[in-house]
Every structure is written in structure tokens, then in C-alpha cells.
């Protein structure tokens, strides 16, 4: 019997038992990986959920501080040329109509030279209370308001229009927006937006499969991308949370976040956020976001005043603000706008007649030169500097503060035009180029900056010469030398004789200072007033040295100058550098009868909710005696009547009492003029940035720009009544003794009590004499 041999077999790879074990292991790993992926996905969704809720429920936007000009205040008797009034209405976005029916409109009617206006104002929340929208009527005759009535014909003591928004202090990322509530949105805009951008908005949960399929079919038929499938919620997620990167990963994330947004928030909350977030264009370096700001950007009108075709244009731009830029591509935008209008008609939002009317209407956008929302950059820079003394930069850029300033848009626009046009004319007349300019207008007494220009192009946002260009002021310093003398009434008065002989002063290093008159002539003994009126260098230098440099320094400091004053005699003739802003500061003290008031550009600051944060009250301090100040104003009036500024009365009415002084630095590098009325102080500087010689003196350059400005500025003359301690008398200009009316050489001068000379000169009748300009003003 034979035995069977049992062989031991080894299981080879790939046999059935081994395969079952391998698949089980693979399934285990796949389940594990799926679990990990699911866990990561859940964690990612939780993270996205936190991102969505944190931003949506917190502070959604950094809202810039908004800066406003002073409002136009109307009352019977106020000076207001019709052309300036209508410029103001245009800047505020008011529309001329045949018959007034709502806010933001005005109608006018002519009766000879008289103009009647029917105006419907917009409401506005001022720092001192709400001004409701109201209808009023106004009559302008001979450049003055002669009648002001309410809508029912009742007398109206004061009407204040809403202020023009002139700029802002914007977040670092450059976004700008005006927040609007959904309840304040014009119904036509909201309904059209949904009809054009997301007709299923009220039914989907953030992502619309129907819209995706519809877009895919449209794109397939066209052979290119002609329609998108993103819902309005997805668009908000993309703009609010994500970048504009084109990738499947970003698109997937966008869809997830859209669903999360819909889970947590209502349709109205999502729509309201979209309305304030949507990108509608660019203004310089700032992005225009939201429909409310878009309405201002393109039409200079509030959202609730837009016409049907204007609403359609804004919604047309939503599809692509760059591609549908109405200034660059007007035909393209009109086609898109008309498409939106047809959608309005298809959805029953407008009838056939309104469709035809709106389709035929022009785009109606403001001119492209006016679409920047950062107006008057030089003045805004002054506001920024004053604000930064009191507020953190972060708060200014993000808290939506409302800043009310002193700027007068009417005066600002006039000043910009004057500087630009006058420089062009001077360059043509002297066959030169490269001249620059800066100027300021300030209200006398309040010290408020009404207008400021820092470049010959008033809208240039660059080097601000009004604030930063320090230049020698030349003869503008001389009034402060003479004011120092007049503050010593026991020694000096306007008729006191002083010497205009040559003067030599040895400096500490052994060098000699030997100033000469511009005419190179000596005038011997002259009355003090002539030294200033005719701007004699020698007389001024001698007087200043007799008074002492320290005394003149003290006068400049008391007038408000805080900069560097060189310790050299040459400062008596203007070797001290100041900016136009600093010159305005010290001349305002002269114009305000010796009262120092710090110049200010800000009136009030409110929070975004309208609560007052800080007031900027008027600060006043009597730095010089009223008597000396009145005498100085009289001498500066003489300078315009008889001295270096006498050409201004070729442009100004003789009965308008004004005062001023020319200034010219060495080698004609700087042309200055500073002058004032009873209401307005204007300072003008002309020169070159490279400090090279110009063909201009103060009287041939800056004086003409000053006269251009003051000739059309509604203003009042200087007060004629002297202080109680001052009276007028006739003084002989050759001897300084008492004289009489119509005597040869007699001048009519203001003297303080006890200053009248005891001796009289023998009178020789001047039969050709006529009453002095001062007497003519009184008459």
C-alpha cells in the first residue's frame, strides 16, 4: 500500500482570498479619507460661516468723513448776483424746469432786469437742526435779494440751502459710498435691479440652478459668454468677501458663502447691502460704491430725484463699470441703458409712452471735467491739517464724520478762474511762461477761509503753494513797521515828519546794509503816511531802526505770525518768508481793527448719526489799539487812492472804501498784493516755483489779480466812523503843522486826541483843490 504525499502550497499574490482582504483595506482607507475630507469640508464651512457672519453683522464698511462747504444763506438785502446764484444751483444739482413740482428744482421768470425764482429746496440735517425740504420764492433786483417768501407767500426771514459736498477723507483702500436704507430706495430702482440682475432673487437660496442652466444655454447658442448665472447674492459675496480671481475653487467658495448668507439673513438685508456695495465706477483713486453715491457721481443728484432713464443707466453700469463708462463709451452705455428700459417695459414697470420718452433722452451725465468727487483739493488740505490736530487719522477715514467748513463755493470758483485767467494774460503780455500763483479769500472779523487756491489750476491736487510756499513778502511787511510807530502815539502820528535820506546800517559781521528807494531818489523829510503810501524803502528802514528791530518783531508776532523772523535789518523791507496763508493771518489782524483771530476753515464736526463732536468757536483778542488800527487802515486806503495800488480804482467803484498794499521781493521774484474791504480780505502771490526772476512787480502782477477778484465780489466797504479818540484834521504835508481845507499841501489825516500840532502853517489857497476822497465818501 502506497502513501500519498501531502504537498504544502503557498498562496500566491492575486489569489481570491488575498484580493478580498486588499479591497477591504482600500475601502477602509477610502472611507477614512472621505471622513477626513468631510470633516475638513465641515470645518471649512464653519469657518466660512464665521467669516460671513462676522463681517455682515459687524461694521460692514469704513465710511469716509464727508466735507461740506458753507450753505448759501438767503435773506432780504443780501448781495447776490444772478449768475453766481445759478452757478450755485447748478453745483448743487438743481434742475431748471418750467414748473416746480419737487425738491431739487427751480424755475425763473424775467421782468426787465428783475429776476423771480421759484425754488424747491432739499432737506438737510445741519449741525444746529434739520432744515426741511420746502418751496420758496425769491426776487433778485440789481444784484440783491429784494423779496423772500415761503411757498404760501408768507415772508421768510432766512432760507438756507443744503451745503455742497466738496470732498472727503477716504479709507486707505480708496472705497467711497453714501449709505442708503432699503426703505429710502426708489421702488423703480429696486424692482428693475432684480428684473435685470436676478429675477429669481426672492425664490432661490443663494444659488440658482435655473439661472445657471439659462446662462449656459444662452452662451452655447451665442458661441461665447453673453450671460452669467451668478445670483445677486453671489455677486455680493464676490464683491464683499472675495477677490475677482477667476477659478473653479473661488466659484465654489462663492456658492457656499452665498448659501450661508441666505441661511442667516433676510432677502431685504442682503439686497440693502448689495445696493450699498455694488461697484459703479472710479473717481480718481477712489472707487464709487453703491447707488446713492453713483447718483451723485454721474448726475450730481440725490437718488430719490433720478428720472427713469437715469435709474436705467445706473443699473446698466452694474454689468461692468469700466466697460460701460459713460464718458468713454457713451454709445455702448446708451445701448445697454435702452436694453434696461425695455426690460422695465416688459416687466410692466413703465408704460410705452415712458419707454419712448426715456429712450430718446440723452445720458444726462455731468461733464467729465466735473465728475471728480474731490473738489477744491487745496482747501481740503487745509481742512485735513486742522482736523488732524483734534482727531485720529483712523476715525477720519472710517467713522463717517460730517465736517462743515467755511468754504464759499461761489467765491472759490471765482478765485480759481481769476488766478488762471490773469496768469494766462500776464504771460501773453510779457511773452513769458511758467508763472504760478496762490491766493486766499478770508471773511473779515470771523477769520473764516472762504476760498483757497494753491496752483494756477485750482483743481490740481499737488503742491499747495497757499500753505507751503514760503516766499519773501517784500513791502507787505511795511505796514507792520508803521503800525509799530502808530502804537507810540506820543511820538508818531500819520503826519509826523520822518527822514527818507539814504541809510547805512553795519551788520554784526561788518557788512553794510544800504537800502535804496525803487526810484533811486531821496525825498528828504516826508510825513509818515507818505513813507507807507509810496512805499519808500529808505524812510521805512530809518523808521524801523529808530523803533528797534525787537519792537517790529513783537508787532509781527502780535499780528499772528509764528514763523521764523531773521535777526537782520533787512526784515524791515520784507526779508522774511511767509506763505499766503500766513500773510492772510497777519493782514486779517489789520483788517479786523487790531483784533487777532486765528484763521479757521472748520465750523462744526458731527458724527454719522448727527451728534455734535466738536465746535470751533470764534476766538478774538485785541492785540493793537483801535485808534492805531484805524489810522493804519486809513493809510492803506491812501495807498490804493494815491500810492502804489492806485490803479485798482480803474476797476472798482470810487465809493467802495478798500485798503491794501503791494509787495515785490528782490529781482522781481515775487509779486504780492494783500487788500481788504469791510467784509473780505484777499491775498495774492504770483511767481515761479524755481525762484527765478519774473517780469512782475506787486502792482503790475498780483494787484491786477486782486482787482479782478474784488471787482465781482459782492462786498461792503470799510467802516468810515473813527474810534471816539480819533478825529480828522488838516495837516501840511511839507512841515507837519496844522493847515486848513483848500490850503496848498494840506492833507486830511486821522489824529488821536492830543496829536494835533500846536503850530499852524501859513495858508496859501489852492484854487484847484477838491474835497479829499475821504470827504467824498462821507458825502
ABEGO torsion letter per residue (X at the ends): XBBBBBBBBBBBBGBAAAAAAAAAAAAAAAAAAAAAAAAAAAAAAAAAAAAAAAAAABBABBBBBBBBBBBBBBBBGBBBBAAAAAAAAAAAGBBBBABBABBGBBBBBBBEABBBBBBBBBBBBBAAEBBBBBBBBBBBBGGBBABBBBAAGBBBABBBBBBBBAEBBBBAAGBBBBBBBAAABBAAAAAAAAAAABAAAAABAGBBAAAAAAAAAAAAAAGBBABBABBAAAAAAAAAABBABBBAAAAAAAAAAAAAAAAABBAAAAAAAAAAABBAEBBEABBBBEAAAAAAAAAGBBAAABBAAAAAAAAAAAAEAAAABAAABAAAAAAAAAAAAAAAAAAGABBAAAAAAAAABBAGBBBAAAABABBGAAAAAAAAAAAAAABBAAAAAAAGBBBBBABBAAAAAAAAAAAAAAAAAAAAAAGBBGBBBBBBBBBBGAGBBABBBABABAABBBBBAAAABBBBAEAAAAAAAAAAAAABAAABBAABBBBABBBBBBBAAGBBBBBBBAAGBBAEBBBAAAAAAAGBAAAAAAAAAAAEAAAAAAAAAAAGBABBBBBBAAAAAGABBBBAAAAAAAAAAAAAGGBBBBBBABABBBBAAGBBABBBBBBBBBABBAAAAAAAAAAAAAAAAABAAAAAAAABBAABBBBBBBBBBBGGABBBBBBBBAABBBBBBBEBAAGBBBABBAAABAAAAAAAAAAABBBBBBBABBBAABBBBBBBAAAGBBBBBGBBGBBBBBBBBGABBABBBBBBBBAABBBBAAAAAAX
